[in-house]
Amino acid sequence: MKLITNEDQARRLARTILSDIVLYNQAKVKEGIEKDSLFDVLSEELAEGKKYYESMVEQNLRDSTNLFSEAVIDVLLKQGGKIKSDIW
């Protein structure tokens, strides 16, 4: 299988992975934001998502960008912004 070398494709993949994590773990996302433990609650899912992302994207592109981390903020935290929390 050919690895992704295009930044836009890698960004889309990262956002898709994070969207799936949010979709399939809505209760955990809500709990994590409410209790300010989001990264602890989703640690396994985020690790698995990052591992998949890294298996699909070429090393040089991964080293020169922070696309997965950006997707965590853009997708996970922005969608969670609607949840009542002391951290907002």
The 8 nearest C-alpha neighbors of each residue, nearest first, counted from 0:
[[1, 2, 55, 3, 54, 56, 57, 4],
 [0, 2, 3, 55, 57, 4, 56, 54],
 [3, 1, 56, 55, 57, 4, 0, 54],
 [2, 4, 56, 57, 5, 55, 9, 1],
 [3, 5, 57, 2, 60, 6, 56, 9],
 [6, 4, 8, 7, 3, 9, 60, 56],
 [5, 7, 9, 8, 10, 4, 60, 3],
 [8, 6, 10, 9, 5, 11, 12, 4],
 [7, 9, 11, 5, 10, 6, 12, 3],
 [8, 10, 6, 12, 7, 11, 13, 5],
 [11, 9, 7, 13, 8, 12, 66, 6],
 [12, 10, 8, 14, 9, 13, 15, 7],
 [11, 13, 9, 15, 10, 14, 16, 8],
 [12, 14, 10, 16, 67, 15, 11, 70],
 [15, 13, 17, 70, 11, 16, 12, 18],
 [16, 14, 18, 12, 13, 17, 11, 19],
 [15, 17, 13, 19, 14, 18, 48, 12],
 [18, 16, 20, 14, 19, 15, 21, 74],
 [17, 19, 15, 21, 20, 16, 14, 22],
 [20, 18, 22, 16, 17, 21, 23, 15],
 [19, 21, 17, 18, 23, 22, 24, 16],
 [22, 20, 18, 24, 19, 25, 23, 17],
 [23, 21, 19, 20, 24, 25, 18, 17],
 [22, 24, 20, 21, 25, 19, 26, 18],
 [25, 23, 21, 27, 26, 22, 20, 28],
 [24, 26, 28, 27, 21, 22, 23, 29],
 [27, 25, 29, 28, 24, 30, 31, 23],
 [26, 28, 30, 24, 29, 25, 31, 40],
 [29, 27, 25, 31, 26, 30, 32, 24],
 [28, 30, 26, 32, 27, 31, 33, 25],
 [31, 29, 27, 33, 28, 32, 34, 26],
 [37, 32, 30, 36, 28, 34, 29, 35],
 [31, 33, 35, 29, 37, 34, 30, 28],
 [32, 34, 84, 30, 31, 35, 29, 83],
 [33, 35, 31, 36, 32, 30, 84, 37],
 [36, 34, 32, 31, 33, 37, 86, 84],
 [37, 35, 31, 39, 34, 38, 40, 32],
 [31, 38, 36, 40, 32, 39, 35, 41],
 [37, 39, 41, 42, 40, 36, 31, 45],
 [38, 40, 42, 36, 37, 41, 31, 43],
 [39, 41, 37, 38, 42, 31, 36, 27],
 [42, 40, 38, 44, 39, 43, 45, 37],
 [41, 43, 39, 45, 38, 44, 40, 46],
 [44, 42, 46, 45, 41, 47, 40, 39],
 [43, 45, 47, 41, 46, 42, 48, 20],
 [44, 46, 48, 42, 47, 43, 41, 49],
 [47, 45, 43, 49, 48, 44, 42, 50],
 [46, 48, 50, 44, 45, 49, 43, 51],
 [49, 47, 45, 51, 50, 46, 44, 16],
 [48, 50, 52, 46, 51, 47, 45, 53],
 [49, 51, 47, 53, 48, 52, 46, 54],
 [50, 52, 54, 48, 49, 53, 47, 55],
 [53, 51, 49, 55, 54, 50, 48, 56],
 [52, 54, 50, 56, 55, 51, 49, 61],
 [53, 55, 51, 52, 56, 50, 2, 57],
 [54, 56, 52, 2, 53, 3, 51, 57],
 [57, 55, 3, 2, 53, 54, 52, 58],
 [56, 58, 2, 60, 4, 3, 59, 61],
 [57, 59, 61, 60, 62, 56, 53, 63],
 [60, 58, 62, 61, 57, 63, 4, 56],
 [61, 59, 63, 62, 58, 57, 64, 4],
 [62, 60, 58, 59, 64, 63, 57, 56],
 [61, 63, 59, 60, 64, 58, 65, 57],
 [62, 64, 60, 61, 59, 65, 58, 66],
 [65, 63, 61, 66, 62, 60, 6, 67],
 [66, 64, 68, 67, 69, 61, 63, 62],
 [65, 67, 69, 68, 64, 10, 70, 13],
 [66, 68, 70, 13, 69, 65, 71, 49],
 [69, 67, 71, 70, 65, 66, 72, 13],
 [68, 70, 66, 72, 71, 67, 73, 65],
 [69, 71, 73, 67, 14, 72, 68, 74],
 [72, 70, 68, 75, 69, 74, 73, 67],
 [71, 73, 76, 69, 70, 75, 74, 68],
 [74, 72, 70, 77, 71, 69, 75, 76],
 [73, 75, 70, 77, 71, 72, 76, 78],
 [74, 76, 71, 78, 72, 77, 73, 79],
 [75, 77, 79, 72, 78, 74, 80, 73],
 [78, 76, 80, 79, 73, 74, 75, 72],
 [79, 77, 80, 76, 75, 74, 81, 73],
 [78, 80, 76, 81, 77, 82, 75, 32],
 [81, 79, 77, 78, 82, 76, 87, 83],
 [80, 82, 79, 83, 78, 77, 84, 76],
 [83, 81, 80, 79, 84, 29, 32, 33],
 [84, 82, 33, 81, 85, 80, 87, 32],
 [83, 85, 33, 86, 87, 82, 32, 34],
 [84, 86, 87, 83, 33, 35, 34, 32],
 [85, 87, 84, 35, 32, 33, 83, 34],
 [86, 85, 84, 80, 83, 82, 32, 81]]
